[in-house]
């Protein structure tokens, strides 16, 4: 059942609200299945958008985890590279010092 609220002013200037029982003429028996079909389509689109949002959220979570792991691997690689560079330069320096008296 549809209701309509009408606003008006009475003769004494006070506002008057009436709640009337009116049936809208633009809704007929043929448009109800069409509205049900539109409602089903809207529900489908809404489910699809929520699913897409969930997929985007999950993808962003995995991207963040990948960035963390990538940064950790970069730090480990840089530390190993720096340590090995210092070790090799130290070994090369001590070898040069040992062979210096042979050449000179």
Secondary structure, DSSP 8 states (H G I E B T S, - for coil): --EEEEEEE-TTS-EEEEEEE---TT--HHHHHHHHHHHHHHHHHHHHHHHHHHHHHHHHHHHHHHHHHHHHHHHHHHHHHHHHHHHHHHHHHHHHHHHHHHH-
